[in-house]
Amino acid sequence: MRSVPIPVDVTKLAITCVKAPRPRVLNRDTGEIKTDKNGNTVFEVTVSVEDEFGRIELVKIATTGEPPISVGDQINPVGLLGYVWEIAGRWGISYRASALLPVRETADA
């Protein structure tokens, strides 16, 4: 069963990079790196997400290509989608964005 992407409204969220972008590893034994359908490397970034009530969660967001962000940057995940998954009775949400930009670049654009 394929997961249907759910758009995430980020307008009331403060999202901060807490771990630098790195290529997503598919297989730890072989070191195989995940690529998209065009052969581009998929990167993952660990971020803290704070909502309007002050609740904070750590999540990973995947994106194609290395995003121009560093630890401590407030970021704007462009086109952020959530995918609900379930495997063997366990479930979660994976996140993917078309781009991860520092808030300062988003404001300049």
C-alpha positions in Angstrom: 0.0 0.0 0.0 1.4 3.4 -1.0 1.2 6.3 1.4 -0.6 9.4 0.3 1.4 12.6 0.9 -0.1 15.1 3.3 0.9 18.8 3.0 2.2 20.3 6.2 1.3 23.8 7.2 4.5 25.4 8.5 3.2 28.9 9.0 2.9 28.5 12.8 6.0 26.5 13.3 9.6 27.5 14.2 11.9 25.0 12.5 15.6 25.0 13.4 18.4 22.8 12.0 20.0 20.8 14.8 22.2 18.4 12.8 23.9 19.3 9.5 22.6 17.8 6.3 24.0 14.5 5.3 23.4 11.9 2.6 20.7 9.4 3.6 22.1 5.9 3.9 20.0 3.1 2.6 22.1 0.2 3.7 24.5 0.7 6.7 26.4 -2.5 5.8 27.2 -1.5 2.2 27.1 2.3 2.6 24.6 2.6 -0.2 23.3 6.2 -0.5 19.7 6.9 -1.3 19.1 8.7 -4.7 15.9 10.1 -6.3 14.5 8.9 -9.6 16.9 11.2 -11.4 20.0 9.8 -9.6 20.4 12.8 -7.3 21.6 12.2 -3.8 18.8 12.5 -1.1 20.0 14.4 2.0 18.4 14.3 5.5 18.4 17.0 8.0 17.5 16.7 11.7 15.4 19.7 12.9 13.6 20.8 16.0 10.0 21.8 15.3 8.4 24.2 17.8 4.6 24.8 17.6 2.7 27.9 18.7 2.2 26.3 22.2 5.9 25.8 22.8 5.9 22.0 22.2 9.1 20.8 20.5 9.8 17.6 18.5 12.9 16.4 16.7 12.2 15.2 13.2 14.2 14.3 10.1 13.3 15.9 6.7 14.6 14.5 3.5 15.3 16.6 0.4 17.1 16.1 -2.9 20.5 17.8 -3.2 22.5 19.3 -0.3 20.5 22.2 1.3 22.4 25.5 2.0 21.8 25.3 5.7 23.9 24.9 8.8 23.3 23.9 12.4 21.4 26.7 14.2 19.8 28.1 11.1 16.0 28.8 11.2 14.7 27.0 8.1 11.8 27.1 5.7 10.9 23.7 4.4 9.5 24.5 0.9 6.7 22.0 -0.1 6.9 20.0 3.1 4.9 16.7 2.9 4.3 14.1 5.5 4.0 10.4 4.6 2.4 8.0 7.1 4.0 4.5 7.0 3.3 1.2 8.7 5.5 -1.8 8.8 4.9 -5.0 10.9 2.5 -3.2 13.3 4.8 -0.1 13.7 4.0 3.2 12.2 5.4 6.7 11.8 5.6 9.7 9.6 8.4 10.5 7.3 8.9 14.0 5.9 10.1 15.3 2.6 10.5 18.8 1.3 11.3 20.1 -2.2 13.8 22.5 -0.7 15.2 23.5 2.7 16.2 27.1 2.8 17.5 29.3 5.6 14.8 31.8 6.6 17.1 34.7 5.7 17.2 33.5 2.1 13.5 33.0 2.0 13.0 36.6 3.2 15.5 37.9 0.5 13.7 36.1 -2.3 
